[in-house]
Amino acid sequence: MAEKFSLSKFFGVNDDYDEDYQEPESAPVAKSTPATPNRPVDSRKVVAMRNAKPNASHIAICEPRIYSDAKSIAKQLTGGDAVIVNFARVDESQAQRIVDFLNGSAFAVGGEIKRIGEQIFLCTPHNFEVSGDVAANLGTQFTK
């Protein structure tokens, strides 16, 4: 009987490589046992609320007397705290300089500064949202 024609035999490719391959000898593997903990494990995964500290937001109240007080107010603002600033004890030119300085500080942290009273401003960092507009009602609030 004639042998079956095969392309691999025609091109000289030998498929008998399986006989040349030797299986690597493997050593028996011992089963590992999981380590037992020294203390009992609580499977409920409960955390005590006494230990959890909430991320509380802070609002500082400042009443500057001189221009150099603006530095401490700006530090609180850049530290993530909102600051209410009362300019009742500062002359108008100093108050304007402090507001300009705080406006730059608020801009640097992505916050804002808003007038909430005749001589009171609220400086907030980026993580505070202020809604409403009190300054528009200042002039009409006390006149009858």
OpenMM code with the backbone's topology and positions (N, CA, C; nanometers):
from openmm import Vec3, app, unit

residues = "MET ALA GLU LYS PHE SER LEU SER LYS PHE PHE GLY VAL ASN ASP ASP TYR ASP GLU ASP TYR GLN GLU PRO GLU SER ALA PRO VAL ALA LYS SER THR PRO ALA THR PRO ASN ARG PRO VAL ASP SER ARG LYS VAL VAL ALA MET ARG ASN ALA LYS PRO ASN ALA SER HIS ILE ALA ILE CYS GLU PRO ARG ILE TYR SER ASP ALA LYS SER ILE ALA LYS GLN LEU THR GLY GLY ASP ALA VAL ILE VAL ASN PHE ALA ARG VAL ASP GLU SER GLN ALA GLN ARG ILE VAL ASP PHE LEU ASN GLY SER ALA PHE ALA VAL GLY GLY GLU ILE LYS ARG ILE GLY GLU GLN ILE PHE LEU CYS THR PRO HIS ASN PHE GLU VAL SER GLY ASP VAL ALA ALA ASN LEU GLY THR GLN PHE THR LYS".split()
positions = [
    Vec3(0.0815, -0.1167, 0.0000),
    Vec3(0.0000, 0.0000, 0.0000),
    Vec3(0.0861, 0.1231, 0.0000),
    Vec3(0.0378, 0.2225, -0.0672),
    Vec3(0.1165, 0.3445, -0.0789),
    Vec3(0.1028, 0.4275, 0.0466),
    Vec3(0.2112, 0.4904, 0.0784),
    Vec3(0.2143, 0.5758, 0.1975),
    Vec3(0.1389, 0.7049, 0.1691),
    Vec3(0.0735, 0.7602, 0.2693),
    Vec3(-0.0061, 0.8820, 0.2560),
    Vec3(0.0868, 1.0012, 0.2350),
    Vec3(0.0496, 1.0877, 0.1368),
    Vec3(0.1313, 1.2044, 0.1067),
    Vec3(0.1131, 1.3082, 0.2159),
    Vec3(0.2251, 1.3627, 0.2642),
    Vec3(0.2217, 1.4641, 0.3690),
    Vec3(0.3148, 1.5771, 0.3304),
    Vec3(0.2676, 1.7014, 0.3457),
    Vec3(0.3515, 1.8176, 0.3140),
    Vec3(0.4727, 1.8259, 0.4051),
    Vec3(0.4557, 1.7874, 0.5297),
    Vec3(0.5685, 1.7964, 0.6217),
    Vec3(0.6791, 1.6999, 0.5824),
    Vec3(0.6435, 1.5843, 0.5326),
    Vec3(0.7458, 1.4907, 0.4863),
    Vec3(0.8063, 1.5402, 0.3564),
    Vec3(0.7238, 1.6065, 0.2720),
    Vec3(0.7726, 1.6578, 0.1447),
    Vec3(0.8809, 1.7632, 0.1653),
    Vec3(0.8600, 1.8523, 0.2664),
    Vec3(0.9574, 1.9579, 0.2935),
    Vec3(1.0658, 1.9131, 0.3909),
    Vec3(1.0595, 1.7950, 0.4383),
    Vec3(1.1638, 1.7409, 0.5242),
    Vec3(1.1456, 1.7727, 0.6706),
    Vec3(1.0264, 1.8085, 0.7106),
    Vec3(0.9990, 1.8381, 0.8499),
    Vec3(0.9619, 1.7076, 0.9169),
    Vec3(1.0292, 1.6783, 1.0256),
    Vec3(1.0071, 1.5530, 1.0952),
    Vec3(0.9204, 1.5789, 1.2172),
    Vec3(0.8077, 1.5123, 1.2281),
    Vec3(0.7169, 1.5280, 1.3401),
    Vec3(0.7471, 1.4316, 1.4531),
    Vec3(0.8551, 1.3633, 1.4464),
    Vec3(0.8871, 1.2632, 1.5474),
    Vec3(0.9690, 1.3214, 1.6615),
    Vec3(0.9503, 1.4495, 1.6920),
    Vec3(1.0264, 1.5123, 1.8000),
    Vec3(0.9756, 1.4717, 1.9372),
    Vec3(0.8574, 1.4214, 1.9458),
    Vec3(0.8013, 1.3831, 2.0744),
    Vec3(0.8851, 1.2767, 2.1432),
    Vec3(0.9511, 1.1943, 2.0679),
    Vec3(1.0316, 1.0880, 2.1259),
    Vec3(1.1588, 1.1416, 2.1887),
    Vec3(1.2094, 1.2582, 2.1383),
    Vec3(1.3337, 1.3133, 2.1903),
    Vec3(1.3129, 1.3941, 2.3177),
    Vec3(1.1925, 1.4288, 2.3478),
    Vec3(1.1632, 1.5143, 2.4636),
    Vec3(1.1588, 1.4310, 2.5899),
    Vec3(1.2287, 1.4791, 2.6937),
    Vec3(1.2292, 1.4092, 2.8220),
    Vec3(1.1547, 1.4932, 2.9241),
    Vec3(1.0686, 1.4311, 2.9973),
    Vec3(0.9951, 1.4982, 3.1041),
    Vec3(1.0905, 1.5282, 3.2186),
    Vec3(1.0868, 1.6521, 3.2729),
    Vec3(1.1710, 1.6791, 3.3905),
    Vec3(1.1177, 1.6018, 3.5100),
    Vec3(1.2122, 1.5545, 3.5871),
    Vec3(1.1736, 1.4792, 3.7054),
    Vec3(1.1289, 1.5771, 3.8123),
    Vec3(1.0142, 1.5527, 3.8690),
    Vec3(0.9636, 1.6427, 3.9718),
    Vec3(0.9627, 1.5714, 4.1048),
    Vec3(0.9997, 1.6472, 4.2058),
    Vec3(0.9989, 1.5935, 4.3414),
    Vec3(0.8587, 1.6088, 4.3969),
    Vec3(0.8184, 1.5212, 4.4845),
    Vec3(0.6856, 1.5357, 4.5440),
    Vec3(0.6779, 1.6637, 4.6270),
    Vec3(0.5678, 1.7352, 4.6123),
    Vec3(0.5483, 1.8623, 4.6816),
    Vec3(0.4626, 1.8375, 4.8046),
    Vec3(0.5127, 1.8876, 4.9181),
    Vec3(0.4376, 1.8728, 5.0422),
    Vec3(0.3313, 1.9811, 5.0484),
    Vec3(0.2148, 1.9479, 5.0950),
    Vec3(0.1078, 2.0456, 5.1085),
    Vec3(0.1380, 2.1370, 5.2263),
    Vec3(0.1222, 2.2675, 5.2013),
    Vec3(0.1477, 2.3634, 5.3087),
    Vec3(0.0176, 2.3898, 5.3834),
    Vec3(0.0313, 2.4103, 5.5111),
    Vec3(-0.0847, 2.4419, 5.5937),
    Vec3(-0.0793, 2.5897, 5.6270),
    Vec3(-0.1918, 2.6587, 5.6250),
    Vec3(-0.1906, 2.8017, 5.6573),
    Vec3(-0.1513, 2.8229, 5.8028),
    Vec3(-0.0775, 2.9314, 5.8233),
    Vec3(-0.0331, 2.9639, 5.9587),
    Vec3(-0.1530, 3.0063, 6.0419),
    Vec3(-0.1590, 2.9596, 6.1624),
    Vec3(-0.2683, 2.9971, 6.2515),
    Vec3(-0.2283, 3.1213, 6.3283),
    Vec3(-0.3161, 3.2210, 6.3351),
    Vec3(-0.2815, 3.3429, 6.4079),
    Vec3(-0.2754, 3.3165, 6.5578),
    Vec3(-0.1951, 3.3984, 6.6258),
    Vec3(-0.1781, 3.3850, 6.7697),
    Vec3(-0.2981, 3.4380, 6.8462),
    Vec3(-0.3734, 3.5294, 6.7842),
    Vec3(-0.4888, 3.5875, 6.8520),
    Vec3(-0.6143, 3.5551, 6.7725),
    Vec3(-0.7260, 3.5542, 6.8367),
    Vec3(-0.8499, 3.5227, 6.7646),
    Vec3(-0.8841, 3.6343, 6.6658),
    Vec3(-0.9371, 3.5954, 6.5528),
    Vec3(-0.9718, 3.6902, 6.4472),
    Vec3(-1.1203, 3.7218, 6.4568),
    Vec3(-1.1503, 3.8528, 6.4568),
    Vec3(-1.2892, 3.8968, 6.4611),
    Vec3(-1.3384, 3.9117, 6.3176),
    Vec3(-1.4307, 3.8296, 6.2778),
    Vec3(-1.4764, 3.8303, 6.1394),
    Vec3(-1.5822, 3.9369, 6.1121),
    Vec3(-1.6252, 4.0116, 6.2134),
    Vec3(-1.7296, 4.1123, 6.1934),
    Vec3(-1.6754, 4.2404, 6.1312),
    Vec3(-1.5470, 4.2668, 6.1415),
    Vec3(-1.4823, 4.3856, 6.0843),
    Vec3(-1.5498, 4.5136, 6.1306),
    Vec3(-1.5638, 4.5291, 6.2596),
    Vec3(-1.6285, 4.6454, 6.3182),
    Vec3(-1.5209, 4.7396, 6.3699),
    Vec3(-1.5371, 4.8685, 6.3409),
    Vec3(-1.4442, 4.9702, 6.3882),
    Vec3(-1.5157, 5.0546, 6.4922),
    Vec3(-1.4507, 5.0768, 6.6040),
    Vec3(-1.5101, 5.1584, 6.7093),
    Vec3(-1.5143, 5.3037, 6.6648),
    Vec3(-1.6246, 5.3711, 6.6884),
    Vec3(-1.6399, 5.5103, 6.6478),
    Vec3(-1.5583, 5.6050, 6.7347),
    Vec3(-1.5201, 5.5620, 6.8521),
    Vec3(-1.4391, 5.6478, 6.9381),
    Vec3(-1.3029, 5.6746, 6.8755),
    Vec3(-1.2512, 5.5772, 6.8016),
    Vec3(-1.1188, 5.5906, 6.7425),
    Vec3(-1.1219, 5.6655, 6.6099),
    Vec3(-1.2353, 5.6681, 6.5444),
    Vec3(-1.2455, 5.7354, 6.4156),
    Vec3(-1.2632, 5.8852, 6.4381),
    Vec3(-1.1738, 5.9640, 6.3791),
    Vec3(-1.1807, 6.1095, 6.3937),
    Vec3(-1.2414, 6.1683, 6.2664),
    Vec3(-1.3501, 6.2412, 6.2780),
    Vec3(-1.4126, 6.2964, 6.1579),
    Vec3(-1.3278, 6.4097, 6.1003),
    Vec3(-1.3411, 6.4288, 5.9704),
    Vec3(-1.2724, 6.5390, 5.9043),
    Vec3(-1.3566, 6.6642, 5.9219),
    Vec3(-1.3352, 6.7316, 6.0331),
    Vec3(-1.4147, 6.8495, 6.0657),
    Vec3(-1.3569, 6.9721, 5.9961),
    Vec3(-1.4444, 7.0557, 5.9466),
    Vec3(-1.4035, 7.1827, 5.8883),
    Vec3(-1.3994, 7.2865, 5.9994),
    Vec3(-1.3071, 7.3791, 5.9864),
    Vec3(-1.2904, 7.4819, 6.0885),
    Vec3(-1.3175, 7.6187, 6.0280),
    Vec3(-1.3762, 7.7061, 6.1095),
    Vec3(-1.3959, 7.8458, 6.0721),
    Vec3(-1.3332, 7.9300, 6.1815),
    Vec3(-1.2340, 8.0087, 6.1446),
    Vec3(-1.1660, 8.0961, 6.2401),
    Vec3(-1.2263, 8.2357, 6.2310),
    Vec3(-1.2262, 8.3061, 6.3428),
    Vec3(-1.2753, 8.4439, 6.3478),
    Vec3(-1.1580, 8.5321, 6.3874),
    Vec3(-1.1280, 8.6318, 6.3046),
    Vec3(-1.0127, 8.7190, 6.3291),
    Vec3(-1.0560, 8.8649, 6.3254),
    Vec3(-0.9863, 8.9442, 6.4038),
    Vec3(-1.0080, 9.0886, 6.4057),
    Vec3(-0.8708, 9.1553, 6.3999),
    Vec3(-0.8199, 9.1773, 6.2783),
    Vec3(-0.6859, 9.2351, 6.2657),
    Vec3(-0.6823, 9.3799, 6.3126),
    Vec3(-0.5661, 9.4190, 6.3621),
    Vec3(-0.5463, 9.5578, 6.4051),
    Vec3(-0.4427, 9.6284, 6.3191),
    Vec3(-0.3471, 9.5507, 6.2656),
    Vec3(-0.2446, 9.6069, 6.1773),
    Vec3(-0.2298, 9.5159, 6.0552),
    Vec3(-0.1589, 9.5663, 5.9540),
    Vec3(-0.1443, 9.4935, 5.8281),
    Vec3(-0.0730, 9.3598, 5.8464),
    Vec3(0.0205, 9.3508, 5.9388),
    Vec3(0.0964, 9.2264, 5.9565),
    Vec3(0.0102, 9.1114, 6.0096),
    Vec3(-0.1085, 9.1416, 6.0615),
    Vec3(-0.2002, 9.0357, 6.1046),
    Vec3(-0.2543, 8.9563, 5.9851),
    Vec3(-0.2432, 9.0126, 5.8662),
    Vec3(-0.2933, 8.9450, 5.7463),
    Vec3(-0.2175, 8.8158, 5.7194),
    Vec3(-0.0912, 8.8089, 5.7613),
    Vec3(-0.0107, 8.6886, 5.7385),
    Vec3(-0.0684, 8.5689, 5.8143),
    Vec3(-0.1071, 8.5886, 5.9397),
    Vec3(-0.1631, 8.4774, 6.0176),
    Vec3(-0.3004, 8.4358, 5.9634),
    Vec3(-0.3770, 8.5320, 5.9136),
    Vec3(-0.5071, 8.4999, 5.8538),
    Vec3(-0.4861, 8.4180, 5.7261),
    Vec3(-0.3881, 8.4579, 5.6456),
    Vec3(-0.3589, 8.3859, 5.5213),
    Vec3(-0.3090, 8.2444, 5.5494),
    Vec3(-0.2333, 8.2260, 5.6576),
    Vec3(-0.1861, 8.0915, 5.6934),
    Vec3(-0.3032, 8.0001, 5.7276),
    Vec3(-0.4014, 8.0539, 5.7980),
    Vec3(-0.5195, 7.9733, 5.8294),
    Vec3(-0.5960, 7.9385, 5.7019),
    Vec3(-0.6049, 8.0341, 5.6118),
    Vec3(-0.6758, 8.0126, 5.4860),
    Vec3(-0.6050, 7.9085, 5.4000),
    Vec3(-0.4739, 7.9186, 5.3876),
    Vec3(-0.3993, 7.8213, 5.3083),
    Vec3(-0.3929, 7.6856, 5.3770),
    Vec3(-0.4160, 7.6817, 5.5077),
    Vec3(-0.4217, 7.5555, 5.5807),
    Vec3(-0.5544, 7.4837, 5.5662),
    Vec3(-0.6498, 7.5422, 5.4962),
    Vec3(-0.7773, 7.4762, 5.4712),
    Vec3(-0.8918, 7.5236, 5.5584),
    Vec3(-0.8692, 7.6260, 5.6403),
    Vec3(-0.9750, 7.6773, 5.7273),
    Vec3(-1.0411, 7.7990, 5.6635),
    Vec3(-1.1695, 7.8139, 5.6862),
    Vec3(-1.2391, 7.9363, 5.6471),
    Vec3(-1.2152, 8.0398, 5.7561),
    Vec3(-1.2124, 8.1665, 5.7193),
    Vec3(-1.1830, 8.2731, 5.8147),
    Vec3(-1.2850, 8.3846, 5.7976),
    Vec3(-1.3456, 8.4252, 5.9097),
    Vec3(-1.4316, 8.5432, 5.9125),
    Vec3(-1.3469, 8.6562, 5.9677),
    Vec3(-1.3359, 8.7648, 5.8912),
    Vec3(-1.2489, 8.8765, 5.9290),
    Vec3(-1.3350, 8.9992, 5.9546),
    Vec3(-1.3192, 9.0577, 6.0745),
    Vec3(-1.3912, 9.1785, 6.1139),
    Vec3(-1.2922, 9.2948, 6.1120),
    Vec3(-1.3194, 9.3954, 6.0299),
    Vec3(-1.2296, 9.5099, 6.0152),
    Vec3(-1.2759, 9.6300, 6.0970),
    Vec3(-1.3471, 9.6096, 6.2055),
    Vec3(-1.4001, 9.7195, 6.2863),
    Vec3(-1.2899, 9.8004, 6.3534),
    Vec3(-1.1772, 9.7402, 6.3848),
    Vec3(-1.0701, 9.8096, 6.4578),
    Vec3(-0.9513, 9.8474, 6.3706),
    Vec3(-0.9722, 9.8518, 6.2392),
    Vec3(-0.8647, 9.8874, 6.1462),
    Vec3(-0.9136, 10.0047, 6.0623),
    Vec3(-0.8228, 10.1008, 6.0356),
    Vec3(-0.8647, 10.2122, 5.9504),
    Vec3(-0.8842, 10.1614, 5.8071),
    Vec3(-0.9544, 10.2405, 5.7292),
    Vec3(-1.0000, 10.1961, 5.5977),
    Vec3(-0.8866, 10.1619, 5.5015),
    Vec3(-0.7776, 10.2390, 5.5027),
    Vec3(-0.6671, 10.2111, 5.4103),
    Vec3(-0.5971, 10.0792, 5.4454),
    Vec3(-0.5785, 10.0536, 5.5754),
    Vec3(-0.5179, 9.9268, 5.6180),
    Vec3(-0.6111, 9.8095, 5.5848),
    Vec3(-0.7400, 9.8291, 5.6044),
    Vec3(-0.8366, 9.7238, 5.5737),
    Vec3(-0.8337, 9.6893, 5.4252),
    Vec3(-0.8206, 9.7920, 5.3398),
    Vec3(-0.8147, 9.7676, 5.1957),
    Vec3(-0.6901, 9.6877, 5.1588),
    Vec3(-0.5769, 9.7189, 5.2200),
    Vec3(-0.4530, 9.6434, 5.1945),
    Vec3(-0.4665, 9.4984, 5.2401),
    Vec3(-0.5287, 9.4776, 5.3566),
    Vec3(-0.5463, 9.3415, 5.4082),
    Vec3(-0.6404, 9.2618, 5.3177),
    Vec3(-0.7483, 9.3252, 5.2718),
    Vec3(-0.8415, 9.2578, 5.1813),
    Vec3(-0.7709, 9.2197, 5.0515),
    Vec3(-0.6871, 9.3089, 4.9989),
    Vec3(-0.6122, 9.2776, 4.8770),
    Vec3(-0.5195, 9.1578, 4.8986),
    Vec3(-0.4505, 9.1556, 5.0130),
    Vec3(-0.3600, 9.0452, 5.0449),
    Vec3(-0.4376, 8.9140, 5.0584),
    Vec3(-0.5498, 8.9186, 5.1288),
    Vec3(-0.6300, 8.7979, 5.1488),
    Vec3(-0.6962, 8.7520, 5.0190),
    Vec3(-0.7282, 8.8460, 4.9327),
    Vec3(-0.7836, 8.8102, 4.8024),
    Vec3(-0.6820, 8.7297, 4.7214),
    Vec3(-0.5556, 8.7710, 4.7260),
    Vec3(-0.4497, 8.6955, 4.6585),
    Vec3(-0.4286, 8.5586, 4.7207),
    Vec3(-0.4357, 8.5516, 4.8534),
    Vec3(-0.4203, 8.4230, 4.9226),
    Vec3(-0.5350, 8.3287, 4.8886),
    Vec3(-0.6562, 8.3816, 4.8853),
    Vec3(-0.7724, 8.2990, 4.8506),
    Vec3(-0.7620, 8.2493, 4.7065),
    Vec3(-0.7148, 8.3347, 4.6180),
    Vec3(-0.6972, 8.2943, 4.4786),
    Vec3(-0.5929, 8.1836, 4.4671),
    Vec3(-0.4868, 8.1924, 4.5482),
    Vec3(-0.3791, 8.0934, 4.5429),
    Vec3(-0.4264, 7.9541, 4.5825),
    Vec3(-0.5228, 7.9449, 4.6723),
    Vec3(-0.5722, 7.8138, 4.7161),
    Vec3(-0.7019, 7.7747, 4.6451),
    Vec3(-0.7429, 7.8524, 4.5463),
    Vec3(-0.8647, 7.8211, 4.4723),
    Vec3(-0.9911, 7.8573, 4.5473),
    Vec3(-0.9802, 7.9456, 4.6447),
    Vec3(-1.0957, 7.9850, 4.7255),
    Vec3(-1.1517, 8.1177, 4.6809),
    Vec3(-1.2244, 8.1802, 4.7733),
    Vec3(-1.2839, 8.3100, 4.7421),
    Vec3(-1.2989, 8.3920, 4.8693),
    Vec3(-1.3229, 8.5208, 4.8500),
    Vec3(-1.3472, 8.6121, 4.9610),
    Vec3(-1.4772, 8.6853, 4.9305),
    Vec3(-1.5666, 8.6917, 5.0304),
    Vec3(-1.6969, 8.7569, 5.0125),
    Vec3(-1.7229, 8.8517, 5.1274),
    Vec3(-1.7872, 8.9609, 5.0942),
    Vec3(-1.8289, 9.0566, 5.1964),
    Vec3(-1.9617, 9.0091, 5.2538),
    Vec3(-1.9661, 8.9909, 5.3854),
    Vec3(-2.0895, 8.9432, 5.4484),
    Vec3(-2.1466, 9.0452, 5.5461),
    Vec3(-2.0789, 9.1565, 5.5625),
    Vec3(-2.1267, 9.2621, 5.6506),
    Vec3(-2.0627, 9.3932, 5.6113),
    Vec3(-2.0965, 9.5005, 5.6863),
    Vec3(-2.0412, 9.6328, 5.6558),
    Vec3(-1.8888, 9.6310, 5.6605),
    Vec3(-1.8320, 9.5686, 5.7629),
    Vec3(-1.6865, 9.5594, 5.7772),
    Vec3(-1.6424, 9.4150, 5.8025),
    Vec3(-1.7194, 9.3185, 5.7550),
    Vec3(-1.6911, 9.1773, 5.7799),
    Vec3(-1.6810, 9.1033, 5.6468),
    Vec3(-1.5735, 9.0230, 5.6342),
    Vec3(-1.5496, 8.9448, 5.5134),
    Vec3(-1.5341, 8.7977, 5.5508),
    Vec3(-1.5732, 8.7106, 5.4591),
    Vec3(-1.5575, 8.5665, 5.4758),
    Vec3(-1.4595, 8.5171, 5.3704),
    Vec3(-1.3484, 8.4591, 5.4150),
    Vec3(-1.2477, 8.4023, 5.3254),
    Vec3(-1.2588, 8.2504, 5.3334),
    Vec3(-1.2769, 8.1855, 5.2199),
    Vec3(-1.2937, 8.0405, 5.2194),
    Vec3(-1.1959, 7.9749, 5.1227),
    Vec3(-1.1410, 7.8583, 5.1593),
    Vec3(-1.0582, 7.7817, 5.0653),
    Vec3(-1.1459, 7.7073, 4.9649),
    Vec3(-1.0849, 7.6280, 4.8807),
    Vec3(-1.1569, 7.5614, 4.7716),
    Vec3(-1.2612, 7.4612, 4.8184),
    Vec3(-1.2484, 7.4040, 4.9376),
    Vec3(-1.3407, 7.2991, 4.9805),
    Vec3(-1.4640, 7.3521, 5.0536),
    Vec3(-1.4832, 7.4834, 5.0567),
    Vec3(-1.6028, 7.5446, 5.1152),
    Vec3(-1.6871, 7.6033, 5.0032),
    Vec3(-1.8177, 7.5928, 5.0183),
    Vec3(-1.9085, 7.6536, 4.9216),
    Vec3(-1.9984, 7.7512, 4.9954),
    Vec3(-2.0023, 7.8735, 4.9475),
    Vec3(-2.0836, 7.9779, 5.0095),
    Vec3(-2.1950, 8.0123, 4.9120),
    Vec3(-2.3185, 8.0090, 4.9612),
    Vec3(-2.4310, 8.0446, 4.8752),
    Vec3(-2.5028, 8.1650, 4.9346),
    Vec3(-2.5666, 8.2411, 4.8501),
    Vec3(-2.6373, 8.3610, 4.8942),
    Vec3(-2.5516, 8.4841, 4.8766),
    Vec3(-2.6168, 8.6006, 4.8830),
    Vec3(-2.5460, 8.7269, 4.8664),
    Vec3(-2.5995, 8.8254, 4.9686),
    Vec3(-2.5258, 8.8454, 5.0756),
    Vec3(-2.5674, 8.9355, 5.1825),
    Vec3(-2.5338, 9.0795, 5.1467),
    Vec3(-2.4265, 9.1010, 5.0738),
    Vec3(-2.3794, 9.2362, 5.0447),
    Vec3(-2.4822, 9.3169, 4.9658),
    Vec3(-2.5634, 9.2537, 4.8843),
    Vec3(-2.6636, 9.3266, 4.8058),
    Vec3(-2.7718, 9.3856, 4.8947),
    Vec3(-2.7959, 9.3263, 5.0094),
    Vec3(-2.9016, 9.3721, 5.0993),
    Vec3(-2.8509, 9.4644, 5.2100),
    Vec3(-2.7223, 9.4932, 5.2142),
    Vec3(-2.6671, 9.5730, 5.3237),
    Vec3(-2.7265, 9.7131, 5.3294),
    Vec3(-2.7394, 9.7790, 5.2157),
    Vec3(-2.7882, 9.9160, 5.2151),
    Vec3(-2.9363, 9.9276, 5.2456),
    Vec3(-3.0161, 9.8307, 5.2070),
    Vec3(-3.1609, 9.8386, 5.2250),
    Vec3(-3.2092, 9.7752, 5.3544),
    Vec3(-3.1237, 9.7085, 5.4241),
    Vec3(-3.1661, 9.6338, 5.5421),
    Vec3(-3.2068, 9.7241, 5.6582),
    Vec3(-3.1354, 9.8329, 5.6817),
    Vec3(-3.1591, 9.9148, 5.7996),
    Vec3(-3.2346, 10.0438, 5.7692),
    Vec3(-3.2672, 10.0706, 5.6451),
    Vec3(-3.3410, 10.1925, 5.6114),
    Vec3(-3.4898, 10.1628, 5.6066),
    Vec3(-3.5697, 10.2543, 5.6635),
    Vec3(-3.7156, 10.2354, 5.6638),
    Vec3(-3.7825, 10.3539, 5.6020),
] * unit.nanometer
topology = app.Topology()
chain = topology.addChain("A")
for resn in residues:
    res = topology.addResidue(resn, chain)
    for name in ("N", "CA", "C"):
        topology.addAtom(name, app.Element.getBySymbol(name[0]), res)
